[in-house]
Amino acid sequence: MSSAVSGARKSLTWLASVLAVLFALLSVGVITGRASVAPGLGLDLAGGQQITLQAVATDGSQIDSSDISQAVEIIRRRVDASGVAEAEIATQGERNIVVSLPGTPDPKTLELVRRSAQLQFRPVLLVGDPAPVPTTPGGTPTAPPTPTPTPDAATGASPTPSPSAGAAGEGAPAREVANVKTGVSETTSGTPSPSPSPAQVPTTPEPTDPSDPAWITDALLAQFSALDCFDETNRSGVDVGDPNKGFVTCDADGSAKFILGPVELTGQDIDTASAGPRTNQLGNVIPGEYEVRLSFTSAGSRKFADTTRRIAQLPSPRNQFGILLDGVIISPPSVSEAITGGQASITGTFTLDEAQQLANQLKFGALPLTLEVQSEQKITATKGAEELRNGLLAGVIGLVLVVIYTMFQYRALGAVTIGSLLISGGLTYVTIALLSWGLGYRLSLAGVAGLIVAIGITADSFIVYFERVKDELREGRSLAAAVEHGWKRARRTILASDAVSFLAALVLYMLAVGGVRGFAFTLGLTTIVDLVVVMLFTHPVLALLARTRFFGEGHRFSGLDPRQLGRDTMYKGRGRVAGPETAALTLAERKAAKARAAVATEDKE
């Protein structure tokens, strides 16, 4: 058995195994009632529920467009984290936010949409690596890394020195908070401290202040060890915890996780926040550096002064406090002195956009703003079953036309195209159905359009490959050799074409919103499927067919007849060729005959 035949059979075995596993998983989901044979449909095809929210300032203060944009972004993060796909979130007028959820959303998702954001200031007790720490069946960490222990006067433990400014591990930006009057500040230690074991955390019977490590209970430490901040759902927030107890959460960018003490300040203690260029003690602008300025209320000024006075005396990381919006840390600045006067600034490795975003988040969290439900109603499908039928009909018509063309152009070889399209369709279907079950993906009409476009992308790969094989046959190769050489040349073209299609789909998905993202998603998915099918099915099948008598000898209905390709001779092996009008000749004899014919032509001239 040749290596080409062996490789082809291995590829087909792999493809069959993948399809069997995927369909088995879907079957299990259908049998257990957790999945459906048909994938979930999007808002435009299945309808859903629409909630209209109005932003209301309880104290009558002004609400601007940036506040509404921040509220939309928070709601979008919540909905995405809940697993609801194809949701639409848009503004209506100056203060209204319209949230449309496909299908029948569960009560928990609806509550996430209705809930207003909360801003909290909590002292940092422990900072750890974002990855979860494996635990034993008893619930304790199996092999925790050597920690940077939280120092305590009772134990005499000394702190590990903090990194210099800008060394916030894993690229996390360093942050510092300073008294606006003096400008004195200290950089946050951005390098996470690994998770300690319970025996390494000093405890006292009762916490004496919000920064006391006694807030770190065994249950809280176990929660901290298990938390995975690489998982985006753990950075979506909403669960703000008990304000009077310790709390475990992630940094918004997933660079670290924290154990925090009780809440010391809330959004009600902040008057406003703004961003701008950083200035020195003389009021001169420092080029390329930006800061976020905070103004506290009179009550907030006293609370903030007490908090900073206490934590400024503590070693890192307990000289930090976490600023949380929606239960997730948006900034963990450190302090080195008591900040009085109700004015403070947060500085660090900010860009202007990052500073403005943090200022908007602080200002939004500081607003006495609530989201009141104005209306809540069921909505019907905007497109409906007729549009879906028309879309599917268009796909069937396109598929039939591709089949007719390939059978006319490639004859029996077109059967390979038909088989490839069927495999591609089955693989795409089971993938979408599993995504609908596991991730809540919903197929919109725009997504159906992406599937229809994919028929052309798939057919294009086959055409490129078949034409390369024909070119090799015209050059005098046997079919088996033409398949292998043609594949090597076609593979580069197919990879380049699919890479461009996938990159276009990826950019469109990242930058677009709404239904366009549905189109981009299915386009990218089917591009990957096309590559899998042409690698694991189309080429292996053609490599096996090339060894059959029907295709190998160039039957006139095979689509690979050399006479139909413009070549009168067919290579027979062992240096011999055969043609319709000549007996078998060796290659040397054939070349000599051509040379004699050329000489005769020159003599006539």
BELVENVEN-V223360 format. One record per residue. N is the residue number from 1. PSI is psi in degrees with one decimal (999 if undefined). Layout:
n=N psi=PSI
n=N psi=PSI
This chain:
n=1 psi=128.8
n=2 psi=161.1
n=3 psi=-32.4
n=4 psi=-43.5
n=5 psi=-42.0
n=6 psi=-43.9
n=7 psi=-37.1
n=8 psi=-43.2
n=9 psi=-36.5
n=10 psi=-42.0
n=11 psi=-44.0
n=12 psi=-35.0
n=13 psi=-42.8
n=14 psi=-44.5
n=15 psi=-44.4
n=16 psi=-38.2
n=17 psi=-43.7
n=18 psi=-45.8
n=19 psi=-40.9
n=20 psi=-42.8
n=21 psi=-44.7
n=22 psi=-45.3
n=23 psi=-31.3
n=24 psi=-42.5
n=25 psi=-44.1
n=26 psi=-39.0
n=27 psi=-41.3
n=28 psi=-43.2
n=29 psi=-39.8
n=30 psi=-42.9
n=31 psi=-39.5
n=32 psi=-4.5
n=33 psi=7.7
n=34 psi=-20.4
n=35 psi=166.8
n=36 psi=150.7
n=37 psi=-40.7
n=38 psi=138.2
n=39 psi=155.9
n=40 psi=146.9
n=41 psi=150.9
n=42 psi=-178.3
n=43 psi=-37.9
n=44 psi=-20.3
n=45 psi=-26.3
n=46 psi=-7.9
n=47 psi=-167.4
n=48 psi=-144.9
n=49 psi=137.0
n=50 psi=131.2
n=51 psi=126.9
n=52 psi=119.1
n=53 psi=145.6
n=54 psi=127.2
n=55 psi=123.9
n=56 psi=128.2
n=57 psi=118.2
n=58 psi=-21.3
n=59 psi=10.1
n=60 psi=9.8
n=61 psi=166.4
n=62 psi=136.5
n=63 psi=121.5
n=64 psi=179.8
n=65 psi=-31.9
n=66 psi=-33.4
n=67 psi=-41.9
n=68 psi=-41.0
n=69 psi=-39.4
n=70 psi=-39.4
n=71 psi=-40.3
n=72 psi=-42.8
n=73 psi=-40.5
n=74 psi=-44.0
n=75 psi=-39.2
n=76 psi=-40.9
n=77 psi=-40.6
n=78 psi=-45.9
n=79 psi=-43.6
n=80 psi=-40.7
n=81 psi=-26.1
n=82 psi=-8.0
n=83 psi=5.2
n=84 psi=122.0
n=85 psi=160.6
n=86 psi=26.6
n=87 psi=153.0
n=88 psi=126.2
n=89 psi=120.9
n=90 psi=159.9
n=91 psi=153.6
n=92 psi=112.7
n=93 psi=-152.0
n=94 psi=-27.1
n=95 psi=-4.2
n=96 psi=143.6
n=97 psi=125.5
n=98 psi=120.9
n=99 psi=120.0
n=100 psi=119.7
n=101 psi=129.6
n=102 psi=155.4
n=103 psi=-144.9
n=104 psi=91.5
n=105 psi=148.1
n=106 psi=160.7
n=107 psi=-32.9
n=108 psi=-41.7
n=109 psi=-41.3
n=110 psi=-37.2
n=111 psi=-36.2
n=112 psi=-38.5
n=113 psi=-39.4
n=114 psi=-24.5
n=115 psi=138.0
n=116 psi=153.2
n=117 psi=152.7
n=118 psi=136.8
n=119 psi=131.9
n=120 psi=149.9
n=121 psi=118.8
n=122 psi=142.1
n=123 psi=144.8
n=124 psi=130.5
n=125 psi=-35.5
n=126 psi=140.3
n=127 psi=134.8
n=128 psi=168.8
n=129 psi=145.1
n=130 psi=-18.9
n=131 psi=149.0
n=132 psi=151.7
n=133 psi=125.9
n=134 psi=144.8
n=135 psi=157.0
n=136 psi=168.4
n=137 psi=-26.3
n=138 psi=-10.9
n=139 psi=5.1
n=140 psi=151.4
n=141 psi=137.1
n=142 psi=-46.6
n=143 psi=72.5
n=144 psi=143.0
n=145 psi=160.9
n=146 psi=119.8
n=147 psi=166.4
n=148 psi=97.7
n=149 psi=150.8
n=150 psi=114.0
n=151 psi=150.9
n=152 psi=142.3
n=153 psi=-32.0
n=154 psi=-29.6
n=155 psi=-19.5
n=156 psi=13.4
n=157 psi=140.3
n=158 psi=145.5
n=159 psi=151.7
n=160 psi=135.1
n=161 psi=142.7
n=162 psi=152.6
n=163 psi=163.5
n=164 psi=172.3
n=165 psi=136.0
n=166 psi=-2.6
n=167 psi=34.9
n=168 psi=106.2
n=169 psi=149.4
n=170 psi=28.1
n=171 psi=4.6
n=172 psi=134.8
n=173 psi=137.2
n=174 psi=146.3
n=175 psi=145.6
n=176 psi=150.1
n=177 psi=137.3
n=178 psi=155.2
n=179 psi=123.6
n=180 psi=-29.9
n=181 psi=-37.4
n=182 psi=-24.9
n=183 psi=4.4
n=184 psi=134.7
n=185 psi=167.2
n=186 psi=139.0
n=187 psi=142.3
n=188 psi=140.5
n=189 psi=104.5
n=190 psi=-11.4
n=191 psi=120.0
n=192 psi=142.9
n=193 psi=127.4
n=194 psi=160.9
n=195 psi=129.2
n=196 psi=167.1
n=197 psi=160.3
n=198 psi=-32.6
n=199 psi=-18.9
n=200 psi=-5.2
n=201 psi=112.6
n=202 psi=139.9
n=203 psi=157.4
n=204 psi=161.6
n=205 psi=-44.9
n=206 psi=137.2
n=207 psi=138.6
n=208 psi=-23.3
n=209 psi=170.5
n=210 psi=-18.5
n=211 psi=4.5
n=212 psi=128.1
n=213 psi=-11.5
n=214 psi=-16.2
n=215 psi=-18.8
n=216 psi=91.6
n=217 psi=168.3
n=218 psi=-41.0
n=219 psi=-40.8
n=220 psi=-38.2
n=221 psi=-38.3
n=222 psi=-39.7
n=223 psi=-39.7
n=224 psi=-43.1
n=225 psi=-37.0
n=226 psi=-16.2
n=227 psi=131.8
n=228 psi=104.3
n=229 psi=-3.0
n=230 psi=-21.1
n=231 psi=119.1
n=232 psi=-28.5
n=233 psi=-25.4
n=234 psi=-1.4
n=235 psi=12.0
n=236 psi=-17.0
n=237 psi=-143.1
n=238 psi=-51.6
n=239 psi=100.1
n=240 psi=-5.3
n=241 psi=175.7
n=242 psi=121.5
n=243 psi=-15.8
n=244 psi=12.2
n=245 psi=171.7
n=246 psi=161.3
n=247 psi=141.7
n=248 psi=132.2
n=249 psi=177.0
n=250 psi=159.6
n=251 psi=148.6
n=252 psi=-29.4
n=253 psi=3.4
n=254 psi=19.7
n=255 psi=-14.6
n=256 psi=164.4
n=257 psi=156.9
n=258 psi=148.5
n=259 psi=126.5
n=260 psi=155.7
n=261 psi=-171.2
n=262 psi=163.0
n=263 psi=132.6
n=264 psi=-32.3
n=265 psi=155.9
n=266 psi=-179.3
n=267 psi=-24.9
n=268 psi=-16.7
n=269 psi=-4.7
n=270 psi=133.5
n=271 psi=-51.7
n=272 psi=172.4
n=273 psi=147.3
n=274 psi=162.5
n=275 psi=150.5
n=276 psi=-179.3
n=277 psi=146.3
n=278 psi=141.0
n=279 psi=155.3
n=280 psi=-172.3
n=281 psi=-23.8
n=282 psi=-0.2
n=283 psi=7.9
n=284 psi=142.8
n=285 psi=134.2
n=286 psi=113.9
n=287 psi=135.3
n=288 psi=2.2
n=289 psi=144.0
n=290 psi=160.1
n=291 psi=161.0
n=292 psi=123.1
n=293 psi=134.2
n=294 psi=137.2
n=295 psi=127.0
n=296 psi=157.2
n=297 psi=173.2
n=298 psi=-43.7
n=299 psi=-39.9
n=300 psi=-33.7
n=301 psi=-42.6
n=302 psi=-43.5
n=303 psi=-44.0
n=304 psi=-37.7
n=305 psi=-43.2
n=306 psi=-42.0
n=307 psi=-49.9
n=308 psi=-31.9
n=309 psi=-37.9
n=310 psi=-51.2
n=311 psi=-18.3
n=312 psi=-23.8
n=313 psi=-3.9
n=314 psi=152.1
n=315 psi=164.3
n=316 psi=140.9
n=317 psi=9.7
n=318 psi=-0.7
n=319 psi=14.4
n=320 psi=158.1
n=321 psi=144.6
n=322 psi=130.4
n=323 psi=116.2
n=324 psi=134.0
n=325 psi=120.5
n=326 psi=31.9
n=327 psi=3.6
n=328 psi=140.4
n=329 psi=121.7
n=330 psi=-16.3
n=331 psi=133.2
n=332 psi=67.5
n=333 psi=159.4
n=334 psi=162.6
n=335 psi=157.3
n=336 psi=-1.8
n=337 psi=162.8
n=338 psi=133.2
n=339 psi=111.0
n=340 psi=173.6
n=341 psi=-6.1
n=342 psi=10.0
n=343 psi=133.8
n=344 psi=161.4
n=345 psi=144.8
n=346 psi=122.2
n=347 psi=167.2
n=348 psi=-154.0
n=349 psi=57.1
n=350 psi=144.5
n=351 psi=169.2
n=352 psi=-41.2
n=353 psi=-40.1
n=354 psi=-40.3
n=355 psi=-42.1
n=356 psi=-39.1
n=357 psi=-44.4
n=358 psi=-41.3
n=359 psi=-41.6
n=360 psi=-39.9
n=361 psi=-42.2
n=362 psi=-42.7
n=363 psi=-39.7
n=364 psi=-44.2
n=365 psi=-25.1
n=366 psi=-21.0
n=367 psi=138.1
n=368 psi=66.1
n=369 psi=135.1
n=370 psi=155.5
n=371 psi=106.7
n=372 psi=135.5
n=373 psi=115.2
n=374 psi=-38.2
n=375 psi=153.3
n=376 psi=115.4
n=377 psi=157.7
n=378 psi=142.4
n=379 psi=144.2
n=380 psi=165.9
n=381 psi=132.5
n=382 psi=-21.9
n=383 psi=-52.4
n=384 psi=179.6
n=385 psi=-33.2
n=386 psi=-44.6
n=387 psi=-37.3
n=388 psi=-43.7
n=389 psi=-43.0
n=390 psi=-40.3
n=391 psi=-44.1
n=392 psi=-37.3
n=393 psi=-40.6
n=394 psi=-39.1
n=395 psi=-40.8
n=396 psi=-42.7
n=397 psi=-44.3
n=398 psi=-40.0
n=399 psi=-42.9
n=400 psi=-42.3
n=401 psi=-39.8
n=402 psi=-41.7
n=403 psi=-45.2
n=404 psi=-43.8
n=405 psi=-46.2
n=406 psi=-36.3
n=407 psi=-37.3
n=408 psi=-42.2
n=409 psi=-38.6
n=410 psi=-1.1
n=411 psi=-126.5
n=412 psi=-27.4
n=413 psi=-23.0
n=414 psi=-21.8
n=415 psi=-31.4
n=416 psi=-40.8
n=417 psi=-44.8
n=418 psi=-44.9
n=419 psi=-39.7
n=420 psi=-40.5
n=421 psi=-38.5
n=422 psi=-43.2
n=423 psi=-42.8
n=424 psi=-42.9
n=425 psi=-42.5
n=426 psi=-40.7
n=427 psi=-39.3
n=428 psi=-44.1
n=429 psi=-50.2
n=430 psi=-31.7
n=431 psi=-45.7
n=432 psi=-40.6
n=433 psi=-40.7
n=434 psi=-37.8
n=435 psi=-37.1
n=436 psi=-36.4
n=437 psi=-50.3
n=438 psi=-36.5
n=439 psi=1.9
n=440 psi=20.1
n=441 psi=142.9
n=442 psi=137.3
n=443 psi=119.2
n=444 psi=173.1
n=445 psi=-34.5
n=446 psi=-35.7
n=447 psi=-37.9
n=448 psi=-39.8
n=449 psi=-38.6
n=450 psi=-35.8
n=451 psi=-36.7
n=452 psi=-42.5
n=453 psi=-31.9
n=454 psi=-24.8
n=455 psi=-43.2
n=456 psi=-39.2
n=457 psi=-42.3
n=458 psi=-46.4
n=459 psi=-35.2
n=460 psi=-39.0
n=461 psi=-40.7
n=462 psi=-42.6
n=463 psi=-44.2
n=464 psi=-44.4
n=465 psi=-49.5
n=466 psi=-39.2
n=467 psi=-33.8
n=468 psi=-40.7
n=469 psi=-43.0
n=470 psi=-40.4
n=471 psi=-41.0
n=472 psi=-36.1
n=473 psi=-39.3
n=474 psi=-26.2
n=475 psi=-0.5
n=476 psi=6.5
n=477 psi=157.0
n=478 psi=164.2
n=479 psi=-42.3
n=480 psi=-43.7
n=481 psi=-36.8
n=482 psi=-37.2
n=483 psi=-44.6
n=484 psi=-45.2
n=485 psi=-38.9
n=486 psi=-35.6
n=487 psi=-41.5
n=488 psi=-37.8
n=489 psi=-38.1
n=490 psi=-31.0
n=491 psi=-41.7
n=492 psi=-42.6
n=493 psi=-43.1
n=494 psi=-43.6
n=495 psi=-43.2
n=496 psi=-42.5
n=497 psi=-45.7
n=498 psi=-34.0
n=499 psi=-41.4
n=500 psi=-43.0
n=501 psi=-43.5
n=502 psi=-40.2
n=503 psi=-41.0
n=504 psi=-41.9
n=505 psi=-39.5
n=506 psi=-46.2
n=507 psi=-42.5
n=508 psi=-39.3
n=509 psi=-39.4
n=510 psi=-34.6
n=511 psi=-23.0
n=512 psi=172.0
n=513 psi=165.8
n=514 psi=-141.4
n=515 psi=-27.9
n=516 psi=-34.8
n=517 psi=-34.7
n=518 psi=-41.1
n=519 psi=-46.0
n=520 psi=-38.1
n=521 psi=-50.1
n=522 psi=-33.1
n=523 psi=-45.0
n=524 psi=-41.2
n=525 psi=-47.8
n=526 psi=-27.0
n=527 psi=-41.7
n=528 psi=-42.1
n=529 psi=-41.5
n=530 psi=-43.3
n=531 psi=-40.6
n=532 psi=-44.5
n=533 psi=-44.8
n=534 psi=-29.8
n=535 psi=-42.0
n=536 psi=-7.5
n=537 psi=-58.7
n=538 psi=-54.3
n=539 psi=-46.1
n=540 psi=-40.5
n=541 psi=-43.8
n=542 psi=-35.2
n=543 psi=-36.4
n=544 psi=-39.9
n=545 psi=-30.0
n=546 psi=-19.7
n=547 psi=-3.8
n=548 psi=158.8
n=549 psi=-38.7
n=550 psi=-48.3
n=551 psi=-39.4
n=552 psi=-33.6
n=553 psi=7.1
n=554 psi=47.9
n=555 psi=145.4
n=556 psi=-17.7
n=557 psi=4.5
n=558 psi=-20.5
n=559 psi=-0.3
n=560 psi=26.7
n=561 psi=120.4
n=562 psi=-31.2
n=563 psi=-36.0
n=564 psi=-21.3
n=565 psi=0.9
n=566 psi=17.8
n=567 psi=124.8
n=568 psi=-18.0
n=569 psi=155.5
n=570 psi=126.5
n=571 psi=130.2
n=572 psi=-2.0
n=573 psi=159.9
n=574 psi=36.6
n=575 psi=18.2
n=576 psi=147.1
n=577 psi=157.7
n=578 psi=143.1
n=579 psi=170.4
n=580 psi=-22.5
n=581 psi=0.8
n=582 psi=152.2
n=583 psi=173.1
n=584 psi=131.5
n=585 psi=151.4
n=586 psi=162.8
n=587 psi=-37.4
n=588 psi=-41.8
n=589 psi=-36.8
n=590 psi=-40.2
n=591 psi=-39.5
n=592 psi=-38.4
n=593 psi=-38.9
n=594 psi=-37.8
n=595 psi=-41.0
n=596 psi=-39.1
n=597 psi=-35.9
n=598 psi=-40.6
n=599 psi=-42.4
n=600 psi=-38.5
n=601 psi=-41.4
n=602 psi=-38.4
n=603 psi=-36.5
n=604 psi=-33.4
n=605 psi=999
